[in-house]
Amino acid sequence: MLAKKLLAYAAAALLFGLAYRYLPEYQLYQVSLIAATAIIVLGLVVVCGIAGQISLGQAAFVALGGYGAAILATRLGVPLYAGIPLAAAACALLGYLLGLATLRVSGHYLALATMAVTAIVQLAVINLDDLTGGAAGMPMPPLEIAGHVLDNGASLYLVIVPVFALSYALVRNLMRSRIGRAFGAVRQGEIAAAAMGVNVLHYKASAFAASGFLGALGGGLLGALSSYLDPSQYGITQTVYYLAIAVVGGMASPLGALIGSAIFVFIPEVLQGLQSYLGLVFALLLLAFIMLRPAGLASFIVRPRPAPAALSTAPGEATK
């Protein structure tokens, strides 16, 4: 088992190096875009797929991650390599507080509550002109590491793809951990989970915290890749876009975040002459998967793990 894992890691590292060596800059940009988007969608995999909560607030975390890192860099002189994780950590705290605030809310009401958060954040970004540039947007300072300025798809590829790989590994390990089993119990039923000794409030809030961290992390990297922050890209429509990626790829699988992101990045490239119909294409694709393959494309590769019927820990141990 260990040998297979080491072989897989070696193959991934070799592929990473070969891609950087032989792919043109634009294709490296596309790979970086896929990886940054997949980091954002991994947040939805945690909160929606693993913990079973409905969230329409992912675009809010993406916006806060991008704008937070940019403001830290331009106003306080914090380097972007430090500003992005700082903004992500702040969004993790915000996500935890959001989870606490929605304790007695579930289903459609939870979706509406998180959608309201997205709308509030977008309105704040547009109206705080002096801080965010308002509706005109805000330039994102370049990412600089050890004196090297990373301001194009090829150079940012060396940062974004490894960050995605680390995020992917963390989410996979989370699914197999006691925390992941607690998330699964909450997904099955909050009353039953509480009866098993699961601290439902804490784990719901923790799922939103993880979603906020990953959303902001991907948002900061996405901002560095695009070099500009446009408030129109952080509304409810964009949240639905991220949800569609998760559904098509596979909401309950980290691999689904990568597959879905690749499809949604490449579809506009394939349909270059039909840009005005992209919204319709995405909507039909989402509807088709909801009706015909709700487990997403990842289910063809990885068999979905059943939700745990009970935790392996004693009731008192699962409350932390």
Secondary structure, DSSP 8 states (H G I E B T S, - for coil): -HHHHHHHHHHHHHHHHHHHHHS-HHHHHHHHHHHHHHHHHHHHIIIIIIT------HHHHHHHHHHHHHHHHHHH---HHHHHHHHHHHHHHHHHHHHHHTTT--HHHHHHHHHHHHHHHHHHHHH-HHHH-GGG-EE---EEETTEEE-SHHHHHHHHHHHHHHHHHHHHHHHHSHHHHHHHHHHH-HHHHHHTT--HHHHHHHHHHHHHHHHHHHHHHHHHHHSEE-GGGGSHHHHHHHHHHHHHH-TT-HHHHHHHHHHHHHHHHHTGGGGGGHHHHHHHHHHHHHHH-TT-GGGGTS------SS-SS-GGGGG-
